[in-house]
Amino acid sequence: MKSKVMFLSLILFLFTAGCQKTETAKQEGLKVIPVKVSRVQVRDLSEAIEYVGNIKAQDEAVVYSKVSGKIIEKLKKDGDIIIKGETLAYIDRDEVGLKFEKAPVESPMNGILGEIYVDIGQSVSPQTPIALAINMDKVKIILDLPEKYIPRITLAQEAIINVDAYVNEDFKGVITKITPIVDMVTRTAPVEITIDNQEHRLNSGMFANIRLIIQEHKVVPVVLKESLLGREPEVYVYTVEDNKAALKKVGLGVRQGPYVQITAGLKETDLVVIMGQQRLKDGMAVEAEE
């Protein structure tokens, strides 16, 4: 009799435990998931290609001596402002039979003396580089652009320039030359970008990141890239409708910074989940924080 009572007690315990598990499972199924959401926005986005390049002065000229001899005097130093025809250095001519007369080395242009290559006492000839004269009022960058992009650019098209010396600051340039011949080996064509540099903040030789705007998209719906799930062409987002998660397939367009253009699947008023979507399933109850 005692064993029969124990057996019945065991059956009752297992039944009760099973009911509790079922009830717990039901409660878990009704669990409300907290998420963060953001409304679909409308913004202007630009489609761009990004490259790196080196900044050069728009006008640069290597200065040579007209005669052979030794440098006996330097009148200018690196960084000095120079005027066309101004004497930069003097040479003691070493031609036999000539009366001693200092031969001037003259600047070929207005600008700045970028670098002087010689020292006093150094022998030079007409083939010896004496100095580098530069005009920094404008600077340029030459890019070798793949041929597929050539039809999408035009003269006066804008480019955004960034350099390490000025973090988070944009310099604006424009396309001033597009070479009409494509290199048969590299399938690229040189493109020149010119940047105004009246304050001489950009120096020749600086490394630059270039963002070349090839198309602008005005007032388009966008979402934050954190909201996207999957890979193209199967990309999804969760929206919140009546406090429930709704999984929606979306079409994507241009990307710029943290934003991605939505071409299909959403409307402007939609609330899109940007944090917590990894825990969601379609139809789950959510508590949304905008």
GIHUSUL-V431767 format. One record per backbone hydrogen bond with DSSP energy under -0.5 kcal/mol. CO is the residue of the C=O (numbers start at 1). NH is the residue of the N-H. E is the energy in kcal/mol with one decimal. If there is no record, write none. Layout:
((CO,NH,E) (CO,NH,E))
This chain:
((1,5,-2.0) (2,6,-2.0) (3,7,-2.1) (4,8,-2.2) (5,9,-2.2) (6,10,-2.1) (7,11,-2.1) (8,12,-2.3) (9,13,-2.3) (10,14,-2.4) (11,15,-2.1) (12,16,-2.5) (13,17,-2.6) (14,18,-2.3) (15,19,-2.2) (16,20,-2.4) (17,21,-2.3) (18,22,-2.3) (19,23,-2.6) (20,24,-2.7) (21,25,-2.7) (22,26,-2.2) (23,27,-2.4) (24,28,-2.7) (25,29,-2.1) (26,30,-1.0) (27,30,-0.5) (28,31,-1.6) (31,33,-0.5) (32,34,-0.5) (33,287,-2.4) (35,289,-2.2) (36,274,-3.0) (36,275,-1.5) (38,272,-2.6) (41,222,-2.9) (43,45,-0.6) (43,220,-3.1) (45,217,-3.8) (47,214,-2.7) (47,215,-1.6) (49,212,-3.0) (51,210,-3.4) (53,208,-3.2) (55,205,-3.8) (56,140,-3.3) (59,135,-2.5) (61,133,-3.1) (63,130,-3.5) (63,131,-1.1) (68,94,-1.0) (69,124,-3.3) (70,92,-3.1) (71,121,-3.6) (73,90,-2.7) (77,80,-2.1) (80,113,-3.0) (82,111,-2.4) (83,86,-2.6) (86,107,-2.6) (88,75,-2.5) (88,76,-1.2) (89,105,-2.7) (90,72,-2.2) (90,73,-1.3) (91,93,-0.9) (91,103,-3.0) (92,70,-1.7) (95,98,-1.4) (101,93,-0.6) (102,104,-0.6) (103,91,-2.5) (104,106,-0.6) (105,88,-3.8) (105,89,-1.0) (107,85,-3.2) (111,82,-2.5) (112,114,-1.1) (112,134,-2.8) (113,79,-4.1) (115,117,-0.5) (115,132,-2.9) (119,122,-1.9) (122,71,-2.3) (124,69,-2.2) (125,65,-0.6) (125,128,-2.1) (127,129,-0.5) (128,65,-0.7) (130,117,-2.4) (130,118,-0.8) (131,63,-3.4) (132,114,-2.2) (132,115,-1.2) (133,61,-2.8) (134,112,-3.6) (134,136,-0.5) (135,58,-0.5) (135,59,-1.0) (137,197,-3.0) (138,58,-2.3) (139,195,-3.0) (140,56,-2.5) (141,143,-0.6) (141,193,-2.7) (143,145,-0.9) (143,191,-2.9) (145,189,-2.2) (146,149,-1.9) (146,150,-0.6) (147,150,-0.8) (147,151,-0.6) (149,152,-1.7) (150,153,-1.5) (154,157,-1.6) (157,175,-2.1) (158,213,-1.3) (159,161,-0.5) (159,173,-2.9) (160,211,-2.9) (161,171,-2.6) (162,209,-2.8) (163,166,-1.2) (166,169,-1.6) (171,161,-3.4) (172,196,-0.6) (173,159,-2.6) (174,176,-0.5) (174,194,-2.8) (175,156,-3.3) (177,192,-2.8) (183,187,-2.0) (187,147,-2.2) (188,183,-3.2) (189,145,-2.4) (190,179,-2.5) (191,143,-2.9) (192,176,-2.5) (192,177,-1.3) (193,141,-2.1) (194,174,-2.1) (195,139,-2.4) (197,200,-1.8) (203,206,-2.0) (206,55,-2.8) (207,164,-0.6) (208,53,-2.2) (209,162,-2.3) (210,51,-2.7) (210,212,-0.6) (211,160,-3.0) (211,213,-0.7) (212,49,-2.0) (215,47,-3.8) (216,218,-0.5) (217,45,-2.6) (220,43,-2.4) (221,262,-2.8) (222,41,-2.1) (223,260,-2.2) (224,227,-2.0) (225,228,-1.3) (229,236,-2.7) (231,234,-1.8) (233,235,-1.2) (234,231,-0.8) (235,250,-2.4) (236,229,-2.4) (237,248,-3.0) (238,273,-3.1) (239,241,-0.6) (239,246,-2.7) (241,244,-1.0) (243,286,-2.4) (244,241,-2.7) (245,283,-3.2) (246,239,-2.8) (248,237,-2.4) (251,263,-2.6) (251,264,-0.9) (254,261,-2.9) (256,259,-2.1) (258,225,-2.4) (259,256,-2.4) (260,223,-2.0) (261,253,-2.2) (261,263,-0.6) (264,251,-2.2) (267,270,-1.9) (270,40,-2.0) (270,272,-0.6) (271,240,-1.7) (272,38,-2.5) (275,36,-2.1) (276,279,-1.3) (277,280,-1.3) (281,284,-2.2) (284,245,-2.7) (285,33,-2.4) (286,288,-0.6) (287,35,-2.4) (288,290,-0.5) (289,37,-2.4))
